[in-house]
Each structure stands twice: as C-alpha cells, then as structure tokens.
Amino acid sequence: MESNADFALDQMLQRAAASMLTSLESAVDVEQSLAELHRQAAEQQADADEPGRTPAR
C-alpha cells in the first residue's frame, strides 16, 4: 500500500507536469502568433515595395 507521503508526492508531480504542459502549450501559441504577425508584416512590406504602388496609410 502506498504511503501518504508517496501519494502526496505523486499528486505534486502530476500537478507540476500539468502546469509544465500548459506553459509549453502557451509558449507554442505565442510562437505561432508571432510567426503569423511576421508573415503578415512581410506581406505588407512586399506589397509596399511593389513599383507604382501607393503606400497605405
């Protein structure tokens, strides 16, 4: 039978693992959002660099 200390440690490890997973998912979300913003900025810059095109204000 598992002792109370072992059970408490298992619970803490499970909570820590869940917290780490949430943090990693958040980091991936931020990275994907930044990549999308970078893509949009690059498209806007490419559009602005086209000859004969009036820059949007």
PQR file with spaces between the fields and no chain letter, atoms N, CA, C, O and H, PARSE charges and radii, in Angstrom:
ATOM       1  N    MET     1       0.849   -1.189    0.000 -0.4000 1.5000
ATOM       2  CA   MET     1       0.000    0.000    0.000 -0.0000 2.0000
ATOM       3  C    MET     1       0.887    1.243    0.000  0.5500 1.7000
ATOM       4  O    MET     1       1.918    1.293    0.672 -0.5500 1.4000
ATOM       5  N    GLU     2       0.468    2.228   -0.758 -0.4000 1.5000
ATOM       6  CA   GLU     2       1.243    3.451   -0.903 -0.0000 2.0000
ATOM       7  C    GLU     2       1.098    4.328    0.341  0.5500 1.7000
ATOM       8  O    GLU     2       0.001    4.485    0.878 -0.5500 1.4000
ATOM       9  H    GLU     2      -0.369    2.188   -1.304  0.4000 1.0000
ATOM      10  N    SER     3       2.203    4.888    0.784 -0.4000 1.5000
ATOM      11  CA   SER     3       2.144    5.761    1.957 -0.0000 2.0000
ATOM      12  C    SER     3       1.561    7.119    1.571  0.5500 1.7000
ATOM      13  O    SER     3       1.490    7.476    0.395 -0.5500 1.4000
ATOM      14  H    SER     3       3.093    4.761    0.347  0.4000 1.0000
ATOM      15  N    ASN     4       1.148    7.857    2.588 -0.4000 1.5000
ATOM      16  CA   ASN     4       0.601    9.198    2.344 -0.0000 2.0000
ATOM      17  C    ASN     4       1.638   10.100    1.689  0.5500 1.7000
ATOM      18  O    ASN     4       1.302   10.904    0.819 -0.5500 1.4000
ATOM      19  H    ASN     4       1.205    7.567    3.544  0.4000 1.0000
ATOM      20  N    ALA     5       2.902    9.970    2.104 -0.4000 1.5000
ATOM      21  CA   ALA     5       3.962   10.798    1.525 -0.0000 2.0000
ATOM      22  C    ALA     5       4.145   10.474    0.040  0.5500 1.7000
ATOM      23  O    ALA     5       4.305   11.383   -0.775 -0.5500 1.4000
ATOM      24  H    ALA     5       3.174    9.317    2.810  0.4000 1.0000
ATOM      25  N    ASP     6       4.123    9.195   -0.314 -0.4000 1.5000
ATOM      26  CA   ASP     6       4.257    8.808   -1.714 -0.0000 2.0000
ATOM      27  C    ASP     6       3.072    9.318   -2.531  0.5500 1.7000
ATOM      28  O    ASP     6       3.243    9.792   -3.654 -0.5500 1.4000
ATOM      29  H    ASP     6       3.994    8.456    0.348  0.4000 1.0000
ATOM      30  N    PHE     7       1.893    9.220   -1.971 -0.4000 1.5000
ATOM      31  CA   PHE     7       0.696    9.698   -2.653 -0.0000 2.0000
ATOM      32  C    PHE     7       0.777   11.208   -2.863  0.5500 1.7000
ATOM      33  O    PHE     7       0.473   11.704   -3.948 -0.5500 1.4000
ATOM      34  H    PHE     7       1.755    8.835   -1.059  0.4000 1.0000
ATOM      35  N    ALA     8       1.186   11.934   -1.827 -0.4000 1.5000
ATOM      36  CA   ALA     8       1.302   13.391   -1.931 -0.0000 2.0000
ATOM      37  C    ALA     8       2.351   13.767   -2.978  0.5500 1.7000
ATOM      38  O    ALA     8       2.142   14.701   -3.752 -0.5500 1.4000
ATOM      39  H    ALA     8       1.433   11.530   -0.946  0.4000 1.0000
ATOM      40  N    LEU     9       3.460   13.057   -3.007 -0.4000 1.5000
ATOM      41  CA   LEU     9       4.496   13.322   -3.997 -0.0000 2.0000
ATOM      42  C    LEU     9       3.978   13.058   -5.410  0.5500 1.7000
ATOM      43  O    LEU     9       4.224   13.849   -6.321 -0.5500 1.4000
ATOM      44  H    LEU     9       3.629   12.299   -2.378  0.4000 1.0000
ATOM      45  N    ASP    10       3.272   11.964   -5.588 -0.4000 1.5000
ATOM      46  CA   ASP    10       2.684   11.661   -6.897 -0.0000 2.0000
ATOM      47  C    ASP    10       1.726   12.764   -7.339  0.5500 1.7000
ATOM      48  O    ASP    10       1.727   13.159   -8.505 -0.5500 1.4000
ATOM      49  H    ASP    10       3.073   11.322   -4.848  0.4000 1.0000
ATOM      50  N    GLN    11       0.923   13.250   -6.426 -0.4000 1.5000
ATOM      51  CA   GLN    11      -0.024   14.331   -6.742 -0.0000 2.0000
ATOM      52  C    GLN    11       0.713   15.601   -7.150  0.5500 1.7000
ATOM      53  O    GLN    11       0.336   16.265   -8.116 -0.5500 1.4000
ATOM      54  H    GLN    11       0.923   12.929   -5.479  0.4000 1.0000
ATOM      55  N    MET    12       1.765   15.931   -6.406 -0.4000 1.5000
ATOM      56  CA   MET    12       2.546   17.128   -6.731 -0.0000 2.0000
ATOM      57  C    MET    12       3.218   16.987   -8.091  0.5500 1.7000
ATOM      58  O    MET    12       3.260   17.944   -8.864 -0.5500 1.4000
ATOM      59  H    MET    12       2.071   15.392   -5.621  0.4000 1.0000
ATOM      60  N    LEU    13       3.738   15.815   -8.385 -0.4000 1.5000
ATOM      61  CA   LEU    13       4.368   15.590   -9.682 -0.0000 2.0000
ATOM      62  C    LEU    13       3.358   15.692  -10.814  0.5500 1.7000
ATOM      63  O    LEU    13       3.666   16.246  -11.869 -0.5500 1.4000
ATOM      64  H    LEU    13       3.704   15.037   -7.758  0.4000 1.0000
ATOM      65  N    GLN    14       2.169   15.170  -10.611 -0.4000 1.5000
ATOM      66  CA   GLN    14       1.129   15.267  -11.636 -0.0000 2.0000
ATOM      67  C    GLN    14       0.730   16.723  -11.871  0.5500 1.7000
ATOM      68  O    GLN    14       0.551   17.145  -13.013 -0.5500 1.4000
ATOM      69  H    GLN    14       1.919   14.720   -9.754  0.4000 1.0000
ATOM      70  N    ARG    15       0.593   17.483  -10.794 -0.4000 1.5000
ATOM      71  CA   ARG    15       0.246   18.910  -10.938 -0.0000 2.0000
ATOM      72  C    ARG    15       1.368   19.671  -11.637  0.5500 1.7000
ATOM      73  O    ARG    15       1.112   20.522  -12.489 -0.5500 1.4000
ATOM      74  H    ARG    15       0.738   17.140   -9.866  0.4000 1.0000
ATOM      75  N    ALA    16       2.614   19.361  -11.269 -0.4000 1.5000
ATOM      76  CA   ALA    16       3.749   20.029  -11.912 -0.0000 2.0000
ATOM      77  C    ALA    16       3.803   19.699  -13.399  0.5500 1.7000
ATOM      78  O    ALA    16       4.053   20.579  -14.222 -0.5500 1.4000
ATOM      79  H    ALA    16       2.822   18.670  -10.576  0.4000 1.0000
ATOM      80  N    ALA    17       3.571   18.445  -13.742 -0.4000 1.5000
ATOM      81  CA   ALA    17       3.579   18.036  -15.148 -0.0000 2.0000
ATOM      82  C    ALA    17       2.462   18.745  -15.919  0.5500 1.7000
ATOM      83  O    ALA    17       2.673   19.204  -17.042 -0.5500 1.4000
ATOM      84  H    ALA    17       3.368   17.731  -13.073  0.4000 1.0000
ATOM      85  N    ALA    18       1.291   18.830  -15.319 -0.4000 1.5000
ATOM      86  CA   ALA    18       0.168   19.514  -15.979 -0.0000 2.0000
ATOM      87  C    ALA    18       0.478   20.994  -16.171  0.5500 1.7000
ATOM      88  O    ALA    18       0.159   21.572  -17.210 -0.5500 1.4000
ATOM      89  H    ALA    18       1.120   18.457  -14.408  0.4000 1.0000
ATOM      90  N    SER    19       1.093   21.597  -15.178 -0.4000 1.5000
ATOM      91  CA   SER    19       1.453   23.009  -15.271 -0.0000 2.0000
ATOM      92  C    SER    19       2.497   23.240  -16.360  0.5500 1.7000
ATOM      93  O    SER    19       2.406   24.207  -17.116 -0.5500 1.4000
ATOM      94  H    SER    19       1.353   21.127  -14.334  0.4000 1.0000
ATOM      95  N    MET    20       3.476   22.361  -16.438 -0.4000 1.5000
ATOM      96  CA   MET    20       4.500   22.477  -17.477 -0.0000 2.0000
ATOM      97  C    MET    20       3.887   22.323  -18.862  0.5500 1.7000
ATOM      98  O    MET    20       4.251   23.048  -19.787 -0.5500 1.4000
ATOM      99  H    MET    20       3.550   21.575  -15.823  0.4000 1.0000
ATOM     100  N    LEU    21       2.963   21.388  -19.007 -0.4000 1.5000
ATOM     101  CA   LEU    21       2.306   21.186  -20.297 -0.0000 2.0000
ATOM     102  C    LEU    21       1.529   22.436  -20.702  0.5500 1.7000
ATOM     103  O    LEU    21       1.571   22.850  -21.861 -0.5500 1.4000
ATOM     104  H    LEU    21       2.668   20.799  -18.255  0.4000 1.0000
ATOM     105  N    THR    22       0.831   23.025  -19.763 -0.4000 1.5000
ATOM     106  CA   THR    22       0.087   24.252  -20.041 -0.0000 2.0000
ATOM     107  C    THR    22       1.033   25.366  -20.465  0.5500 1.7000
ATOM     108  O    THR    22       0.742   26.106  -21.406 -0.5500 1.4000
ATOM     109  H    THR    22       0.797   22.689  -18.822  0.4000 1.0000
ATOM     110  N    SER    23       2.165   25.490  -19.775 -0.4000 1.5000
ATOM     111  CA   SER    23       3.148   26.512  -20.125 -0.0000 2.0000
ATOM     112  C    SER    23       3.712   26.282  -21.520  0.5500 1.7000
ATOM     113  O    SER    23       3.869   27.226  -22.295 -0.5500 1.4000
ATOM     114  H    SER    23       2.401   24.890  -19.011  0.4000 1.0000
ATOM     115  N    LEU    24       4.014   25.037  -21.835 -0.4000 1.5000
ATOM     116  CA   LEU    24       4.531   24.731  -23.167 -0.0000 2.0000
ATOM     117  C    LEU    24       3.507   25.031  -24.251  0.5500 1.7000
ATOM     118  O    LEU    24       3.852   25.564  -25.306 -0.5500 1.4000
ATOM     119  H    LEU    24       3.886   24.271  -21.205  0.4000 1.0000
ATOM     120  N    GLU    25       2.257   24.692  -23.993 -0.4000 1.5000
ATOM     121  CA   GLU    25       1.200   24.987  -24.969 -0.0000 2.0000
ATOM     122  C    GLU    25       1.070   26.493  -25.170  0.5500 1.7000
ATOM     123  O    GLU    25       0.877   26.955  -26.295 -0.5500 1.4000
ATOM     124  H    GLU    25       1.978   24.259  -23.136  0.4000 1.0000
ATOM     125  N    SER    26       1.172   27.254  -24.094 -0.4000 1.5000
ATOM     126  CA   SER    26       1.101   28.710  -24.200 -0.0000 2.0000
ATOM     127  C    SER    26       2.277   29.254  -25.000  0.5500 1.7000
ATOM     128  O    SER    26       2.111   30.159  -25.817 -0.5500 1.4000
ATOM     129  H    SER    26       1.329   26.878  -23.180  0.4000 1.0000
ATOM     130  N    ALA    27       3.455   28.706  -24.767 -0.4000 1.5000
ATOM     131  CA   ALA    27       4.640   29.145  -25.499 -0.0000 2.0000
ATOM     132  C    ALA    27       4.487   28.857  -26.993  0.5500 1.7000
ATOM     133  O    ALA    27       4.868   29.680  -27.825 -0.5500 1.4000
ATOM     134  H    ALA    27       3.590   27.971  -24.103  0.4000 1.0000
ATOM     135  N    VAL    28       3.941   27.712  -27.331 -0.4000 1.5000
ATOM     136  CA   VAL    28       3.712   27.364  -28.737 -0.0000 2.0000
ATOM     137  C    VAL    28       2.692   28.319  -29.344  0.5500 1.7000
ATOM     138  O    VAL    28       2.874   28.777  -30.473 -0.5500 1.4000
ATOM     139  H    VAL    28       3.632   27.043  -26.655  0.4000 1.0000
ATOM     140  N    ASP    29       1.628   28.626  -28.617 -0.4000 1.5000
ATOM     141  CA   ASP    29       0.622   29.572  -29.111 -0.0000 2.0000
ATOM     142  C    ASP    29       1.246   30.931  -29.402  0.5500 1.7000
ATOM     143  O    ASP    29       0.967   31.536  -30.437 -0.5500 1.4000
ATOM     144  H    ASP    29       1.480   28.254  -27.701  0.4000 1.0000
ATOM     145  N    VAL    30       2.092   31.413  -28.490 -0.4000 1.5000
ATOM     146  CA   VAL    30       2.757   32.706  -28.676 -0.0000 2.0000
ATOM     147  C    VAL    30       3.676   32.647  -29.888  0.5500 1.7000
ATOM     148  O    VAL    30       3.698   33.570  -30.702 -0.5500 1.4000
ATOM     149  H    VAL    30       2.318   30.921  -27.649  0.4000 1.0000
ATOM     150  N    GLU    31       4.432   31.565  -30.007 -0.4000 1.5000
ATOM     151  CA   GLU    31       5.347   31.423  -31.139 -0.0000 2.0000
ATOM     152  C    GLU    31       4.585   31.424  -32.461  0.5500 1.7000
ATOM     153  O    GLU    31       5.016   32.059  -33.424 -0.5500 1.4000
ATOM     154  H    GLU    31       4.415   30.815  -29.346  0.4000 1.0000
ATOM     155  N    GLN    32       3.460   30.720  -32.512 -0.4000 1.5000
ATOM     156  CA   GLN    32       2.660   30.682  -33.737 -0.0000 2.0000
ATOM     157  C    GLN    32       2.062   32.048  -34.048  0.5500 1.7000
ATOM     158  O    GLN    32       1.994   32.443  -35.212 -0.5500 1.4000
ATOM     159  H    GLN    32       3.110   30.204  -31.730  0.4000 1.0000
ATOM     160  N    SER    33       1.631   32.769  -33.025 -0.4000 1.5000
ATOM     161  CA   SER    33       1.078   34.108  -33.235 -0.0000 2.0000
ATOM     162  C    SER    33       2.149   35.060  -33.761  0.5500 1.7000
ATOM     163  O    SER    33       1.895   35.855  -34.665 -0.5500 1.4000
ATOM     164  H    SER    33       1.687   32.448  -32.080  0.4000 1.0000
ATOM     165  N    LEU    34       3.337   34.973  -33.192 -0.4000 1.5000
ATOM     166  CA   LEU    34       4.434   35.823  -33.659 -0.0000 2.0000
ATOM     167  C    LEU    34       4.820   35.484  -35.101  0.5500 1.7000
ATOM     168  O    LEU    34       5.103   36.381  -35.895 -0.5500 1.4000
ATOM     169  H    LEU    34       3.544   34.326  -32.457  0.4000 1.0000
ATOM     170  N    ALA    35       4.830   34.210  -35.436 -0.4000 1.5000
ATOM     171  CA   ALA    35       5.144   33.804  -36.804 -0.0000 2.0000
ATOM     172  C    ALA    35       4.094   34.354  -37.781  0.5500 1.7000
ATOM     173  O    ALA    35       4.437   34.799  -38.876 -0.5500 1.4000
ATOM     174  H    ALA    35       4.600   33.481  -34.791  0.4000 1.0000
ATOM     175  N    GLU    36       2.830   34.321  -37.385 -0.4000 1.5000
ATOM     176  CA   GLU    36       1.766   34.858  -38.237 -0.0000 2.0000
ATOM     177  C    GLU    36       1.914   36.369  -38.396  0.5500 1.7000
ATOM     178  O    GLU    36       1.760   36.888  -39.501 -0.5500 1.4000
ATOM     179  H    GLU    36       2.552   33.959  -36.495  0.4000 1.0000
ATOM     180  N    LEU    37       2.209   37.077  -37.316 -0.4000 1.5000
ATOM     181  CA   LEU    37       2.412   38.521  -37.407 -0.0000 2.0000
ATOM     182  C    LEU    37       3.603   38.847  -38.302  0.5500 1.7000
ATOM     183  O    LEU    37       3.553   39.795  -39.086 -0.5500 1.4000
ATOM     184  H    LEU    37       2.335   36.656  -36.418  0.4000 1.0000
ATOM     185  N    HIS    38       4.663   38.071  -38.186 -0.4000 1.5000
ATOM     186  CA   HIS    38       5.839   38.282  -39.029 -0.0000 2.0000
ATOM     187  C    HIS    38       5.483   38.057  -40.495  0.5500 1.7000
ATOM     188  O    HIS    38       5.899   38.825  -41.362 -0.5500 1.4000
ATOM     189  H    HIS    38       4.704   37.301  -37.549  0.4000 1.0000
ATOM     190  N    ARG    39       4.714   37.007  -40.771 -0.4000 1.5000
ATOM     191  CA   ARG    39       4.290   36.724  -42.142 -0.0000 2.0000
ATOM     192  C    ARG    39       3.463   37.875  -42.706  0.5500 1.7000
ATOM     193  O    ARG    39       3.662   38.291  -43.848 -0.5500 1.4000
ATOM     194  H    ARG    39       4.376   36.383  -40.066  0.4000 1.0000
ATOM     195  N    GLN    40       2.533   38.386  -41.899 -0.4000 1.5000
ATOM     196  CA   GLN    40       1.689   39.493  -42.343 -0.0000 2.0000
ATOM     197  C    GLN    40       2.522   40.747  -42.595  0.5500 1.7000
ATOM     198  O    GLN    40       2.308   41.453  -43.580 -0.5500 1.4000
ATOM     199  H    GLN    40       2.371   38.048  -40.971  0.4000 1.0000
ATOM     200  N    ALA    41       3.465   41.018  -41.709 -0.4000 1.5000
ATOM     201  CA   ALA    41       4.322   42.197  -41.886 -0.0000 2.0000
ATOM     202  C    ALA    41       5.169   42.061  -43.145  0.5500 1.7000
ATOM     203  O    ALA    41       5.359   43.037  -43.871 -0.5500 1.4000
ATOM     204  H    ALA    41       3.639   40.445  -40.909  0.4000 1.0000
ATOM     205  N    ALA    42       5.676   40.871  -43.410 -0.4000 1.5000
ATOM     206  CA   ALA    42       6.480   40.645  -44.613 -0.0000 2.0000
ATOM     207  C    ALA    42       5.630   40.835  -45.865  0.5500 1.7000
ATOM     208  O    ALA    42       6.099   41.403  -46.852 -0.5500 1.4000
ATOM     209  H    ALA    42       5.522   40.078  -42.821  0.4000 1.0000
ATOM     210  N    GLU    43       4.386   40.365  -45.833 -0.4000 1.5000
ATOM     211  CA   GLU    43       3.486   40.559  -46.978 -0.0000 2.0000
ATOM     212  C    GLU    43       3.203   42.037  -47.200  0.5500 1.7000
ATOM     213  O    GLU    43       3.220   42.516  -48.334 -0.5500 1.4000
ATOM     214  H    GLU    43       4.006   39.904  -45.031  0.4000 1.0000
ATOM     215  N    GLN    44       2.943   42.760  -46.112 -0.4000 1.5000
ATOM     216  CA   GLN    44       2.665   44.189  -46.238 -0.0000 2.0000
ATOM     217  C    GLN    44       3.880   44.934  -46.775  0.5500 1.7000
ATOM     218  O    GLN    44       3.743   45.849  -47.588 -0.5500 1.4000
ATOM     219  H    GLN    44       2.929   42.371  -45.191  0.4000 1.0000
ATOM     220  N    GLN    45       5.070   44.543  -46.320 -0.4000 1.5000
ATOM     221  CA   GLN    45       6.285   45.183  -46.809 -0.0000 2.0000
ATOM     222  C    GLN    45       6.496   44.883  -48.279  0.5500 1.7000
ATOM     223  O    GLN    45       6.883   45.762  -49.049 -0.5500 1.4000
ATOM     224  H    GLN    45       5.181   43.800  -45.659  0.4000 1.0000
ATOM     225  N    ALA    46       6.242   43.637  -48.672 -0.4000 1.5000
ATOM     226  CA   ALA    46       6.390   43.262  -50.082 -0.0000 2.0000
ATOM     227  C    ALA    46       5.403   44.039  -50.945  0.5500 1.7000
ATOM     228  O    ALA    46       5.746   44.487  -52.039 -0.5500 1.4000
ATOM     229  H    ALA    46       5.928   42.923  -48.046  0.4000 1.0000
ATOM     230  N    ASP    47       4.175   44.198  -50.452 -0.4000 1.5000
ATOM     231  CA   ASP    47       3.180   44.976  -51.193 -0.0000 2.0000
ATOM     232  C    ASP    47       3.616   46.434  -51.307  0.5500 1.7000
ATOM     233  O    ASP    47       3.456   47.051  -52.360 -0.5500 1.4000
ATOM     234  H    ASP    47       3.896   43.835  -49.563  0.4000 1.0000
ATOM     235  N    ALA    48       4.163   46.981  -50.235 -0.4000 1.5000
ATOM     236  CA   ALA    48       4.590   48.373  -50.229 -0.0000 2.0000
ATOM     237  C    ALA    48       5.801   48.594  -51.147  0.5500 1.7000
ATOM     238  O    ALA    48       5.995   49.684  -51.685 -0.5500 1.4000
ATOM     239  H    ALA    48       4.294   46.480  -49.379  0.4000 1.0000
ATOM     240  N    ASP    49       6.599   47.556  -51.313 -0.4000 1.5000
ATOM     241  CA   ASP    49       7.810   47.671  -52.146 -0.0000 2.0000
ATOM     242  C    ASP    49       7.536   47.519  -53.631  0.5500 1.7000
ATOM     243  O    ASP    49       8.433   47.730  -54.447 -0.5500 1.4000
ATOM     244  H    ASP    49       6.442   46.670  -50.876  0.4000 1.0000
ATOM     245  N    GLU    50       6.297   47.151  -54.002 -0.4000 1.5000
ATOM     246  CA   GLU    50       5.985   46.986  -55.424 -0.0000 2.0000
ATOM     247  C    GLU    50       6.055   48.335  -56.131  0.5500 1.7000
ATOM     248  O    GLU    50       5.538   49.330  -55.623 -0.5500 1.4000
ATOM     249  H    GLU    50       5.568   46.980  -53.339  0.4000 1.0000
ATOM     250  N    PRO    51       6.687   48.374  -57.294 -0.5600 1.5000
ATOM     251  CA   PRO    51       6.766   49.648  -58.033  0.2800 2.0000
ATOM     252  C    PRO    51       5.387   50.150  -58.450  0.5500 1.7000
ATOM     253  O    PRO    51       4.525   49.364  -58.843 -0.5500 1.4000
ATOM     254  N    GLY    52       5.189   51.440  -58.362 -0.4000 1.5000
ATOM     255  CA   GLY    52       3.947   52.048  -58.788 -0.0000 2.0000
ATOM     256  C    GLY    52       2.822   51.909  -57.783  0.5500 1.7000
ATOM     257  O    GLY    52       1.690   52.304  -58.062 -0.5500 1.4000
ATOM     258  H    GLY    52       5.889   52.078  -58.042  0.4000 1.0000
ATOM     259  N    ARG    53       3.111   51.364  -56.639 -0.4000 1.5000
ATOM     260  CA   ARG    53       2.077   51.173  -55.629 -0.0000 2.0000
ATOM     261  C    ARG    53       2.141   52.299  -54.619  0.5500 1.7000
ATOM     262  O    ARG    53       3.216   52.661  -54.141 -0.5500 1.4000
ATOM     263  H    ARG    53       4.031   51.043  -56.413  0.4000 1.0000
ATOM     264  N    THR    54       0.973   52.852  -54.295 -0.4000 1.5000
ATOM     265  CA   THR    54       0.906   53.910  -53.296 -0.0000 2.0000
ATOM     266  C    THR    54       0.844   53.273  -51.911  0.5500 1.7000
ATOM     267  O    THR    54      -0.009   52.422  -51.658 -0.5500 1.4000
ATOM     268  H    THR    54       0.100   52.557  -54.684  0.4000 1.0000
ATOM     269  N    PRO    55       1.731   53.676  -51.025 -0.5600 1.5000
ATOM     270  CA   PRO    55       1.705   53.083  -49.665  0.2800 2.0000
ATOM     271  C    PRO    55       0.391   53.353  -48.947  0.5500 1.7000
ATOM     272  O    PRO    55      -0.150   54.456  -49.024 -0.5500 1.4000
ATOM     273  N    ALA    56      -0.112   52.358  -48.261 -0.4000 1.5000
ATOM     274  CA   ALA    56      -1.353   52.507  -47.475 -0.0000 2.0000
ATOM     275  C    ALA    56      -1.042   53.294  -46.216  0.5500 1.7000
ATOM     276  O    ALA    56       0.032   53.167  -45.628 -0.5500 1.4000
ATOM     277  H    ALA    56       0.327   51.462  -48.198  0.4000 1.0000
ATOM     278  N    ARG    57      -2.004   54.110  -45.817 -0.4000 1.5000
ATOM     279  CA   ARG    57      -1.819   54.902  -44.584 -0.0000 2.0000
ATOM     280  C    ARG    57      -2.821   54.506  -43.565  0.5500 1.7000
ATOM     281  O    ARG    57      -2.830   55.054  -42.463 -0.5500 1.4000
ATOM     282  H    ARG    57      -2.877   54.214  -46.294  0.4000 1.0000
